[in-house]
Amino acid sequence: MKYVKISGYILGLLVVFLIGIMMGKSGAETTLNNMKMDITDMEEEAVSTTDKIKQLDDDLKSLQTDKKETLALIDQKEEIENDLESLQKELDYKQSILDEELKTGREKIKSELDKENDKLTGLQNQVKELQGQVDEKQKKLDRLSGELQKAEDEPRTLIAGQYFVGKDLPAGRYQVTNIGNGTNFFVYDSGGYPTVNTILGEDFYGDYVFFTEEGDKIETLGKVKLIPVE
């Protein structure tokens, strides 16, 4: 459009120039000089305008390049955001699975622990029951042991014969009493040596107290009573 305007202007000058020729030579020269100056100015303006247009073209290209780079960055940003969103969804899904597995695992462990606690409680109850039975048996055993000890400590009646200490009667200290008309009474140690040799009876020596050890042998020729003494 700028060039069209310049051409029209030059055409107008030529018309004026022709008119000037017709008006006179002097006037024509002046008009020609003016036209030359105008043409020079217009050419300079045209060059300047061309340079500006070129600069504008360069700026436009630069802007287009920047626009492309910007659009590329925007696309890259959107792609990264999409990837991030996908990763977040995948992470949330895996986290939900993990939470469910942990919940299931905790419930399973709790169930197994409850079962073991029930077993433990049952065993503890059985132990208490068995302990009660043991205590009852122990009481009965203690009672029987007491009765046995009492029986062992009660007087013993021996008829004529031989008896071994530790087998037929326990070792200890005894008082021997004649039952009947009297009798000879002997005690021998484990080596056969007589430690007691006495005659029992109302008309003779009466009762006799002696000690016995395990392995001793007691011999009586008549019926006697042995009374344990302290």
Backbone as JSON, one array per atom type, in Angstrom:
{
  "sequence": "MKYVKISGYILGLLVVFLIGIMMGKSGAETTLNNMKMDITDMEEEAVSTTDKIKQLDDDLKSLQTDKKETLALIDQKEEIENDLESLQKELDYKQSILDEELKTGREKIKSELDKENDKLTGLQNQVKELQGQVDEKQKKLDRLSGELQKAEDEPRTLIAGQYFVGKDLPAGRYQVTNIGNGTNFFVYDSGGYPTVNTILGEDFYGDYVFFTEEGDKIETLGKVKLIPVE",
  "N": [[0.84, -1.2, 0.0], [2.0, 1.19, 0.73], [3.86, 1.57, -1.3], [2.18, 1.95, -3.49], [0.98, 4.35, -2.9], [3.2, 6.01, -3.09], [3.86, 5.79, -5.82], [1.62, 6.94, -6.99], [1.93, 9.49, -6.09], [4.3, 10.25, -7.36], [3.41, 10.19, -9.98], [1.68, 12.31, -9.9], [3.46, 14.38, -9.53], [4.79, 14.34, -11.98], [2.81, 15.2, -13.66], [2.47, 17.73, -12.75], [4.96, 18.62, -13.38], [4.94, 18.61, -16.18], [3.08, 20.51, -16.63], [4.49, 22.62, -15.66], [6.49, 22.85, -17.57], [5.12, 23.75, -19.61], [4.52, 26.19, -18.6], [6.87, 27.48, -18.42], [10.42, 27.54, -18.76], [12.1, 28.18, -16.6], [10.49, 27.96, -14.4], [9.96, 25.29, -14.62], [12.42, 24.04, -14.03], [12.76, 24.64, -11.41], [10.6, 23.34, -10.31], [11.33, 20.73, -11.0], [13.62, 20.29, -9.48], [12.52, 20.36, -7.0], [10.91, 18.16, -7.17], [12.85, 16.14, -7.38], [14.04, 16.27, -4.86], [11.89, 15.56, -3.32], [11.5, 12.99, -4.29], [13.88, 11.78, -3.44], [13.59, 11.94, -0.68], [11.34, 10.35, -0.39], [12.36, 7.92, -1.3], [14.26, 7.4, 0.69], [12.56, 7.23, 2.84], [11.15, 5.02, 2.0], [13.16, 3.06, 2.09], [13.73, 3.1, 4.83], [11.25, 2.3, 5.77], [11.16, -0.24, 4.67], [13.23, -1.43, 6.06], [12.13, -1.34, 8.61], [9.93, -2.97, 8.2], [11.24, -5.35, 7.71], [12.5, -5.7, 10.15], [10.23, -5.97, 11.71], [9.26, -8.31, 10.6], [11.29, -10.05, 11.42], [10.97, -9.81, 14.17], [8.43, -10.86, 14.38], [8.86, -13.49, 13.51], [10.56, -14.27, 15.58], [8.79, -14.02, 17.68], [6.93, -15.96, 16.93], [8.56, -18.2, 17.07], [9.12, -18.15, 19.81], [6.53, -18.51, 20.66], [5.99, -21.1, 19.73], [7.88, -22.5, 21.25], [6.9, -21.93, 23.75], [4.35, -23.09, 23.59], [5.22, -25.72, 23.28], [6.43, -26.12, 25.77], [4.18, -25.86, 27.34], [2.71, -28.07, 26.47], [4.48, -30.07, 27.3], [4.41, -29.63, 30.05], [1.71, -30.22, 30.58], [1.75, -32.91, 29.87], [3.51, -33.93, 31.8], [2.0, -33.35, 34.06], [-0.2, -35.0, 33.58], [1.09, -37.49, 33.69], [1.91, -37.38, 36.34], [-0.57, -37.36, 37.62], [-1.51, -39.87, 36.85], [0.4, -41.48, 38.09], [-0.15, -40.83, 40.74], [-2.75, -41.84, 41.03], [-2.19, -44.56, 40.65], [-0.52, -44.96, 42.83], [-2.31, -44.43, 44.94], [-4.1, -46.53, 44.53], [-2.47, -48.79, 44.97], [-1.82, -48.25, 47.6], [-4.31, -48.52, 48.8], [-4.72, -51.25, 48.42], [-2.63, -52.23, 49.95], [-3.36, -51.27, 52.48], [-5.71, -52.74, 52.83], [-4.69, -55.33, 52.84], [-3.07, -55.18, 55.1], [-5.04, -54.72, 57.02], [-6.52, -57.09, 56.78], [-4.49, -58.85, 57.49], [-3.97, -58.05, 60.13], [-6.44, -58.66, 61.31], [-6.44, -61.43, 60.95], [-4.2, -62.18, 62.45], [-5.05, -61.29, 64.95], [-7.26, -62.95, 65.3], [-5.97, -65.46, 65.4], [-4.4, -65.0, 67.64], [-6.38, -64.68, 69.59], [-7.41, -67.27, 69.59], [-5.17, -68.66, 70.54], [-4.99, -67.49, 73.04], [-7.36, -68.41, 74.13], [-6.78, -71.14, 74.19], [-4.64, -71.04, 75.97], [-5.94, -70.09, 78.26], [-7.65, -72.26, 78.69], [-5.74, -74.25, 79.21], [-4.59, -73.18, 81.5], [-6.77, -73.34, 83.23], [-7.01, -76.1, 83.3], [-4.59, -76.7, 84.52], [-5.0, -75.5, 87.01], [-7.1, -77.1, 87.88], [-5.85, -79.62, 87.93], [-3.87, -79.01, 89.79], [-5.44, -78.63, 92.01], [-6.35, -81.24, 92.32], [-3.89, -82.47, 92.8], [-3.18, -81.18, 95.19], [-5.23, -82.17, 96.81], [-4.66, -84.9, 96.69], [-2.15, -84.79, 97.88], [-2.8, -83.91, 100.43], [-4.26, -86.13, 101.26], [-2.21, -88.01, 101.08], [-0.43, -86.98, 102.95], [-2.03, -87.27, 105.19], [-2.32, -90.04, 105.25], [0.37, -90.68, 105.53], [0.84, -89.59, 108.02], [-0.83, -91.2, 109.52], [0.41, -93.59, 109.06], [2.89, -93.12, 110.21], [2.09, -92.73, 112.8], [1.08, -95.25, 113.33], [3.46, -96.68, 113.12], [4.76, -95.71, 115.27], [3.35, -96.74, 117.37], [3.0, -99.18, 120.05], [4.55, -102.38, 119.62], [3.85, -105.77, 119.34], [5.67, -108.63, 119.89], [6.06, -111.97, 119.09], [7.63, -115.06, 120.14], [10.71, -115.33, 118.53], [12.87, -114.24, 115.77], [13.86, -111.0, 114.67], [14.5, -108.42, 112.28], [16.01, -105.26, 112.33], [15.02, -102.42, 110.55], [13.9, -103.85, 108.6], [11.85, -105.55, 109.65], [11.04, -103.88, 111.67], [11.35, -100.4, 112.51], [14.48, -98.65, 113.07], [15.58, -97.32, 116.25], [14.78, -96.07, 119.57], [13.69, -98.19, 122.15], [11.36, -99.46, 124.56], [11.2, -102.5, 126.12], [8.79, -104.85, 127.11], [7.79, -107.52, 129.16], [5.44, -110.07, 128.3], [3.54, -112.23, 129.74], [4.95, -115.09, 131.42], [7.58, -114.45, 131.56], [10.79, -114.05, 129.85], [13.73, -114.63, 127.86], [15.67, -112.05, 126.34], [17.24, -110.76, 123.48], [19.58, -108.66, 121.68], [21.38, -108.22, 118.74], [24.17, -106.78, 117.06], [25.03, -105.69, 113.64], [27.26, -107.15, 113.15], [26.93, -109.41, 114.57], [27.47, -109.33, 117.26], [26.35, -109.41, 120.61], [24.38, -106.88, 121.9], [22.4, -106.47, 123.68], [21.36, -108.44, 126.38], [19.2, -109.86, 128.25], [16.86, -110.76, 130.91], [13.44, -110.86, 131.0], [10.63, -110.2, 133.06], [8.22, -110.35, 135.75], [9.2, -111.36, 138.1], [11.84, -111.06, 137.82], [13.98, -108.98, 136.21], [12.3, -107.06, 135.1], [11.09, -104.4, 132.97], [12.98, -103.17, 130.03], [15.09, -100.77, 128.5], [16.43, -99.9, 125.36], [18.68, -99.25, 122.55], [18.43, -99.46, 118.97], [19.88, -100.13, 115.76], [19.8, -99.88, 112.18], [20.0, -103.01, 110.63], [20.5, -104.43, 112.91], [19.71, -107.41, 114.89], [16.92, -108.72, 116.51], [16.04, -110.93, 119.1], [13.73, -112.93, 120.72], [12.58, -115.11, 123.29], [10.11, -115.43, 124.16], [6.79, -113.99, 124.34], [6.68, -110.53, 123.84], [6.4, -106.91, 124.33], [7.14, -104.09, 122.4], [7.78, -100.75, 123.0], [7.93, -97.67, 121.5], [10.14, -95.08, 122.46], [11.18, -91.73, 123.32]],
  "CA": [[0.0, 0.0, 0.0], [2.89, 2.34, 0.79], [4.44, 1.77, -2.64], [1.12, 2.46, -4.38], [0.84, 5.78, -2.6], [4.38, 6.71, -3.63], [3.73, 5.84, -7.29], [0.6, 7.96, -7.31], [2.5, 10.81, -5.8], [5.25, 10.54, -8.47], [2.6, 10.5, -11.16], [1.17, 13.68, -9.74], [4.57, 15.31, -9.77], [5.05, 14.4, -13.42], [1.76, 16.05, -14.27], [2.81, 19.14, -12.41], [6.15, 18.98, -14.15], [4.55, 18.91, -17.55], [2.41, 21.83, -16.62], [5.54, 23.62, -15.47], [7.19, 23.04, -18.83], [4.26, 24.58, -20.42], [4.51, 27.54, -18.04], [8.16, 28.13, -18.66], [11.6, 26.75, -18.49], [12.59, 28.5, -15.25], [9.59, 27.32, -13.42], [10.09, 23.84, -14.75], [13.63, 23.59, -13.33], [12.49, 24.69, -9.95], [9.69, 22.21, -9.99], [12.07, 19.47, -11.13], [14.49, 20.14, -8.31], [11.67, 20.0, -5.86], [10.49, 16.76, -7.35], [14.0, 15.28, -7.07], [14.17, 16.23, -3.4], [10.79, 14.75, -2.78], [11.74, 11.58, -4.63], [14.95, 11.29, -2.55], [12.99, 11.74, 0.65], [10.46, 9.19, -0.44], [13.19, 6.71, -1.39], [14.83, 7.15, 2.03], [11.46, 6.76, 3.69], [10.84, 3.66, 1.58], [14.21, 2.19, 2.64], [13.49, 3.0, 6.28], [10.04, 1.48, 5.96], [11.54, -1.62, 4.36], [14.01, -1.93, 7.21], [11.2, -1.56, 9.72], [9.14, -4.16, 7.88], [12.12, -6.5, 7.91], [12.65, -5.88, 11.59], [8.97, -6.5, 12.19], [9.22, -9.72, 10.2], [12.2, -10.78, 12.32], [10.33, -9.86, 15.5], [7.31, -11.78, 14.27], [9.43, -14.83, 13.5], [11.03, -14.55, 16.94], [7.6, -14.25, 18.5], [6.38, -17.25, 16.55], [9.45, -19.21, 17.65], [8.84, -18.16, 21.26], [5.2, -19.08, 20.85], [6.13, -22.54, 19.56], [8.57, -23.03, 22.42], [5.96, -21.83, 24.87], [3.35, -24.15, 23.42], [5.89, -26.99, 23.55], [6.57, -26.2, 27.23], [2.84, -26.1, 27.9], [2.39, -29.47, 26.2], [5.32, -30.88, 28.18], [3.88, -29.46, 31.4], [0.47, -30.99, 30.65], [2.12, -34.32, 29.84], [4.05, -34.25, 33.12], [0.88, -33.34, 35.0], [-0.96, -36.22, 33.34], [1.87, -38.59, 34.24], [1.85, -37.26, 37.8], [-1.91, -37.77, 38.03], [-1.58, -41.32, 36.69], [1.2, -42.07, 39.15], [-0.86, -40.64, 42.01], [-3.84, -42.81, 41.04], [-1.6, -45.88, 40.86], [-0.07, -45.0, 44.22], [-3.51, -44.53, 45.79], [-4.64, -47.88, 44.37], [-1.59, -49.72, 45.67], [-1.95, -47.97, 49.03], [-5.57, -49.11, 49.24], [-4.5, -52.7, 48.49], [-1.76, -52.47, 51.11], [-4.17, -51.06, 53.69], [-6.63, -53.87, 52.96], [-3.9, -56.5, 53.24], [-2.69, -54.98, 56.49], [-6.25, -54.91, 57.83], [-6.79, -58.53, 56.79], [-3.43, -59.5, 58.26], [-4.2, -57.76, 61.55], [-7.6, -59.44, 61.75], [-6.04, -62.84, 61.01], [-3.31, -62.33, 63.59], [-5.87, -61.13, 66.14], [-8.05, -64.17, 65.44], [-5.08, -66.52, 65.87], [-4.02, -64.67, 69.01], [-7.53, -65.0, 70.44], [-7.46, -68.73, 69.71], [-4.08, -69.08, 71.42], [-5.36, -67.07, 74.39], [-8.38, -69.36, 74.6], [-6.07, -72.38, 74.53], [-3.87, -70.78, 77.19], [-6.89, -70.05, 79.37], [-8.07, -73.63, 78.93], [-4.63, -74.97, 79.86], [-4.46, -72.65, 82.86], [-7.85, -73.94, 84.01], [-6.65, -77.5, 83.52], [-3.51, -76.72, 85.51], [-5.62, -75.23, 88.31], [-7.86, -78.28, 88.26], [-4.88, -80.65, 88.29], [-3.22, -78.61, 91.02], [-6.4, -78.94, 93.07], [-6.31, -82.68, 92.53], [-2.61, -82.78, 93.42], [-3.27, -80.75, 96.58], [-6.1, -83.11, 97.5], [-3.89, -86.14, 96.83], [-1.06, -84.55, 98.83], [-3.41, -83.91, 101.76], [-4.56, -87.52, 101.58], [-0.94, -88.69, 101.31], [0.07, -86.53, 104.25], [-2.86, -87.89, 106.23], [-1.93, -91.45, 105.32], [1.72, -90.75, 106.08], [0.71, -89.35, 109.46], [-1.4, -92.4, 110.12], [1.43, -94.63, 109.03], [3.9, -92.78, 111.21], [1.47, -93.0, 114.09], [1.04, -96.7, 113.48], [4.82, -97.14, 113.35], [5.17, -95.3, 116.62], [2.56, -97.45, 118.37], [3.68, -100.38, 120.59], [4.54, -103.58, 118.79], [3.87, -107.03, 120.08], [6.49, -109.63, 119.22], [6.02, -113.32, 119.64], [8.96, -115.66, 120.16], [11.3, -115.4, 117.21], [13.94, -113.32, 115.42], [13.38, -109.85, 113.87], [15.61, -107.58, 111.77], [15.74, -103.82, 112.38], [15.08, -101.83, 109.21], [13.07, -104.69, 107.74], [10.64, -105.91, 110.38], [10.66, -102.73, 112.49], [12.31, -99.32, 112.28], [15.51, -98.43, 114.09], [15.21, -96.32, 117.23], [14.89, -96.4, 121.01], [12.49, -98.93, 122.54], [11.21, -100.08, 125.89], [10.65, -103.84, 125.94], [8.02, -105.29, 128.28], [7.42, -108.93, 129.1], [4.03, -110.43, 128.3], [3.48, -113.66, 130.12], [5.68, -115.52, 132.61], [8.98, -114.04, 131.48], [11.51, -114.58, 128.69], [15.05, -114.08, 127.54], [15.57, -111.08, 125.24], [18.58, -110.47, 122.96], [19.76, -107.77, 120.5], [22.71, -108.4, 118.15], [24.48, -105.77, 116.01], [25.17, -106.26, 112.28], [28.39, -108.07, 113.14], [26.59, -110.6, 115.36], [27.85, -109.13, 118.66], [25.16, -109.11, 121.4], [24.38, -105.58, 122.59], [21.41, -106.62, 124.76], [21.16, -109.83, 126.82], [18.51, -109.67, 129.52], [15.72, -111.61, 131.21], [12.27, -110.04, 131.28], [9.58, -110.87, 133.82], [7.9, -109.65, 136.98], [10.0, -111.87, 139.2], [13.27, -110.91, 137.54], [14.49, -107.64, 136.02], [11.26, -106.16, 134.63], [11.25, -103.8, 131.62], [14.35, -102.82, 129.66], [15.15, -99.77, 127.42], [17.64, -100.11, 124.55], [18.76, -98.61, 121.21], [18.69, -100.34, 117.83], [20.27, -99.52, 114.49], [19.42, -100.69, 111.02], [20.89, -104.15, 110.49], [20.51, -105.22, 114.14], [18.77, -108.53, 114.96], [16.27, -108.88, 117.81], [15.59, -112.3, 119.32], [13.01, -113.12, 121.98], [12.17, -116.49, 123.48], [8.72, -115.4, 124.56], [6.01, -112.87, 123.84], [7.05, -109.25, 124.47], [5.86, -105.7, 123.7], [8.11, -103.01, 122.18], [7.14, -99.42, 123.05], [8.86, -96.64, 121.09], [10.32, -94.0, 123.42], [12.06, -90.66, 122.83]],
  "C": [[0.87, 1.24, 0.0], [3.46, 2.66, -0.55], [3.4, 2.33, -3.61], [0.93, 3.95, -4.18], [1.99, 6.58, -3.18], [4.27, 6.84, -5.16], [2.71, 6.9, -7.71], [1.13, 9.35, -7.1], [3.46, 11.23, -6.91], [4.5, 10.92, -9.74], [2.06, 11.92, -11.09], [2.24, 14.71, -10.0], [4.87, 15.45, -11.27], [4.03, 15.28, -14.11], [2.08, 17.51, -14.02], [4.01, 19.61, -13.23], [5.79, 19.36, -15.58], [3.86, 20.28, -17.63], [3.45, 22.93, -16.48], [6.27, 23.89, -16.75], [6.38, 23.98, -19.71], [4.27, 26.02, -19.89], [5.84, 28.24, -18.21], [9.29, 27.28, -18.18], [12.06, 26.96, -17.06], [11.74, 27.8, -14.18], [9.71, 25.81, -13.46], [11.3, 23.31, -14.0], [13.4, 23.57, -11.82], [11.62, 23.53, -9.54], [10.41, 20.88, -10.05], [12.97, 19.22, -9.93], [13.68, 19.7, -7.08], [11.23, 18.54, -5.95], [11.63, 15.79, -7.02], [14.16, 15.13, -5.56], [13.07, 15.36, -2.78], [11.01, 13.26, -3.05], [12.81, 10.98, -3.72], [14.4, 11.01, -1.16], [12.12, 10.49, 0.67], [11.26, 7.9, -0.53], [13.79, 6.35, -0.03], [13.74, 6.59, 2.99], [11.09, 5.31, 3.33], [11.86, 2.67, 2.12], [14.0, 1.97, 4.14], [12.29, 2.11, 6.58], [10.35, 0.01, 5.69], [12.31, -2.25, 5.51], [13.09, -2.23, 8.39], [10.37, -2.82, 9.49], [9.97, -5.43, 8.1], [12.29, -6.81, 9.39], [11.38, -6.47, 12.21], [8.82, -7.97, 11.82], [10.08, -10.58, 11.11], [11.58, -10.94, 13.71], [9.17, -10.85, 15.49], [7.79, -13.23, 14.28], [9.89, -15.25, 14.9], [9.85, -14.85, 17.86], [6.97, -15.61, 18.19], [7.2, -18.41, 17.12], [9.2, -19.34, 19.16], [7.49, -18.8, 21.55], [5.25, -20.6, 20.74], [6.8, -23.17, 20.78], [7.67, -23.01, 23.64], [4.91, -22.91, 24.81], [3.94, -25.52, 23.71], [6.06, -27.2, 25.05], [5.24, -26.49, 27.88], [2.43, -27.56, 27.7], [3.18, -30.4, 27.11], [4.81, -30.83, 29.62], [2.6, -30.29, 31.57], [0.76, -32.49, 30.67], [2.64, -34.78, 31.19], [2.94, -34.3, 34.15], [0.01, -34.58, 34.83], [-0.25, -37.45, 33.9], [1.8, -38.6, 35.77], [0.49, -37.73, 38.32], [-2.07, -39.29, 37.94], [-0.8, -42.03, 37.8], [0.5, -41.96, 40.51], [-2.02, -41.64, 42.13], [-3.32, -44.22, 41.31], [-1.13, -46.05, 42.3], [-1.24, -45.16, 45.18], [-4.1, -45.94, 45.73], [-3.8, -48.9, 45.14], [-1.67, -49.5, 47.18], [-3.23, -48.58, 49.59], [-5.45, -50.63, 49.38], [-3.67, -53.04, 49.72], [-2.54, -52.31, 52.41], [-5.12, -52.24, 53.92], [-5.89, -55.12, 53.42], [-3.47, -56.39, 54.7], [-3.87, -55.21, 57.42], [-6.57, -56.4, 57.95], [-5.77, -59.27, 57.64], [-3.61, -59.27, 59.76], [-5.37, -58.57, 62.1], [-7.24, -60.92, 61.89], [-5.17, -63.09, 62.23], [-4.1, -62.23, 64.9], [-6.7, -62.38, 66.4], [-7.18, -65.31, 65.97], [-4.65, -66.28, 67.31], [-5.15, -64.98, 69.99], [-7.64, -66.5, 70.66], [-6.39, -69.22, 70.68], [-4.38, -68.68, 72.87], [-6.42, -67.99, 74.99], [-7.73, -70.68, 75.02], [-5.31, -72.21, 75.85], [-4.78, -70.75, 78.41], [-7.37, -71.45, 79.73], [-7.0, -74.43, 79.65], [-4.45, -74.5, 81.3], [-5.55, -73.23, 83.76], [-7.56, -75.41, 84.31], [-5.56, -77.63, 84.59], [-4.07, -76.48, 86.91], [-6.37, -76.46, 88.82], [-6.92, -79.41, 88.71], [-4.17, -80.32, 89.59], [-4.12, -78.89, 92.22], [-6.4, -80.43, 93.39], [-5.02, -83.1, 93.23], [-2.63, -82.4, 94.9], [-4.12, -81.73, 97.4], [-5.38, -84.44, 97.75], [-2.79, -85.98, 97.88], [-1.6, -84.55, 100.26], [-3.7, -85.35, 102.21], [-3.29, -88.3, 101.9], [-0.35, -88.3, 102.65], [-0.7, -87.17, 105.38], [-2.49, -89.37, 106.4], [-0.54, -91.61, 105.91], [1.7, -90.54, 107.58], [0.16, -90.57, 110.16], [-0.39, -93.52, 110.16], [2.49, -94.38, 110.08], [3.37, -93.07, 112.61], [1.43, -94.49, 114.36], [2.42, -97.26, 113.78], [5.28, -96.82, 114.77], [4.4, -96.03, 117.71], [3.32, -98.69, 118.87], [3.53, -101.57, 119.66], [4.62, -104.81, 119.71], [4.64, -108.07, 119.27], [6.3, -110.98, 119.91], [7.44, -113.88, 119.58], [9.48, -115.81, 118.74], [12.41, -114.39, 117.03], [13.4, -112.24, 114.47], [14.58, -108.98, 113.48], [15.18, -106.11, 111.74], [15.96, -103.22, 110.99], [14.25, -102.59, 108.23], [11.75, -105.01, 108.43], [10.13, -104.78, 111.26], [11.72, -101.66, 112.33], [13.33, -99.22, 113.42], [15.03, -97.35, 115.05], [15.41, -96.81, 118.65], [13.58, -97.04, 121.46], [12.57, -99.31, 124.04], [10.53, -101.43, 125.69], [10.0, -104.29, 127.25], [7.62, -106.75, 128.1], [5.91, -109.07, 129.09], [3.97, -111.93, 128.6], [4.3, -113.93, 131.37], [7.14, -115.11, 132.6], [9.68, -114.71, 130.32], [12.89, -113.98, 128.61], [14.92, -113.17, 126.3], [16.99, -110.7, 124.82], [18.5, -109.46, 121.79], [21.2, -107.95, 120.04], [22.94, -107.31, 117.1], [24.7, -106.48, 114.68], [26.33, -107.23, 112.19], [28.14, -109.32, 113.95], [26.95, -110.47, 116.83], [26.6, -108.78, 119.46], [25.31, -107.77, 122.14], [23.37, -105.57, 123.72], [21.27, -108.12, 125.07], [20.55, -109.75, 128.23], [17.36, -110.64, 129.67], [14.58, -110.7, 131.63], [11.26, -110.85, 132.07], [9.37, -110.17, 135.14], [8.79, -110.1, 138.12], [11.49, -111.66, 138.97], [13.62, -109.43, 137.41], [13.44, -106.65, 135.55], [11.54, -105.64, 133.23], [12.7, -103.43, 131.37], [14.28, -101.85, 128.45], [16.47, -99.93, 126.68], [17.53, -99.35, 123.21], [19.0, -99.68, 120.15], [19.08, -99.51, 116.61], [19.89, -100.45, 113.36], [20.47, -101.78, 110.81], [20.99, -104.99, 111.74], [19.49, -106.36, 114.05], [18.25, -108.65, 116.4], [15.77, -110.32, 117.92], [14.9, -112.38, 120.69], [12.54, -114.57, 122.06], [10.73, -116.58, 123.94], [8.05, -114.15, 124.02], [6.36, -111.61, 124.62], [6.36, -108.11, 123.72], [6.97, -104.65, 123.62], [7.36, -101.69, 122.12], [8.16, -98.38, 122.61], [8.92, -95.53, 122.13], [11.29, -92.97, 122.82], [13.45, -90.85, 123.39]]
}
